Amino acid sequence: MTGPQVLVLHAQTLSTNGLQGWITDNVVPLILLGIAIILLWIGGKGDNAGVARRSVGLVVGLIALGIAVSGNGPEIGNFLAGLLVG
């Protein structure tokens, strides 16, 4: 096999699992650490209401991130719809 046949075989085995795993394992914890340091810095200045506001937004963002990373979006959406519809 030479030329285009080899490229086709290599293209069939390409995926983004390695990149997704690296982002999940490395980038997300660094971002969370940065956010925690910023919240502690703001709290040290005495702006507790500002920390509370930002923390609620952070929790909502973490929930969205968890849904996106886990791949369980449709199941979670069906569960939430079931809570509203019955």
C-alpha positions in Angstrom: 0.0 0.0 0.0 1.4 3.4 -1.0 0.1 6.8 -1.6 -3.6 7.5 -1.2 -4.4 4.1 0.3 -2.1 4.8 3.3 -3.7 8.2 3.8 -7.2 6.8 3.8 -6.2 4.2 6.5 -4.6 6.8 8.7 -7.5 9.2 8.3 -9.9 6.4 9.5 -8.0 6.0 12.8 -7.8 9.8 13.6 -9.9 11.0 16.6 -10.0 13.8 19.1 -10.0 11.6 22.2 -6.4 12.4 23.0 -7.0 16.2 22.8 -10.2 15.9 24.8 -8.5 13.9 27.5 -5.6 16.3 27.7 -8.0 19.3 28.0 -10.1 17.5 30.6 -7.1 16.4 32.6 -4.9 19.6 32.4 -6.7 22.8 31.3 -9.9 22.5 33.2 -8.2 22.0 36.6 -5.9 25.0 35.9 -8.9 27.2 35.0 -10.7 26.1 38.2 -7.6 26.8 40.3 -7.3 30.3 38.8 -11.0 31.0 39.5 -10.6 29.8 43.1 -7.6 32.1 43.6 -9.5 35.1 42.2 -12.5 34.4 44.4 -10.2 34.1 47.5 -8.5 37.4 46.5 -11.9 39.2 46.1 -13.1 37.7 49.4 -10.0 39.0 51.2 -10.9 42.5 50.2 -14.2 42.1 52.1 -16.5 42.0 49.1 -18.5 38.9 50.3 -21.5 39.8 48.2 -19.4 39.9 45.1 -17.9 36.5 45.9 -21.4 35.0 46.4 -22.6 36.4 43.0 -19.6 35.0 41.2 -19.8 31.7 43.0 -23.4 31.1 41.8 -22.3 31.9 38.3 -19.3 29.5 38.8 -21.6 26.7 39.9 -23.8 27.1 36.9 -20.8 27.1 34.6 -19.4 24.0 36.3 -22.7 22.2 35.8 -22.7 23.1 32.1 -19.1 22.0 31.8 -19.8 18.7 33.5 -22.7 18.0 31.2 -20.6 18.9 28.1 -17.6 16.8 29.2 -19.6 13.7 30.3 -21.5 13.4 27.1 -24.8 12.7 29.0 -26.5 15.8 27.7 -29.6 14.1 26.1 -30.2 12.0 29.2 -30.0 15.0 31.5 -32.2 17.0 29.2 -34.8 14.2 29.3 -34.6 14.0 33.1 -35.1 17.8 33.5 -38.0 17.7 30.9 -39.6 14.9 32.9 -39.5 17.0 36.0 -41.4 19.8 34.3 -43.9 17.7 32.3 -44.3 14.8 34.7 
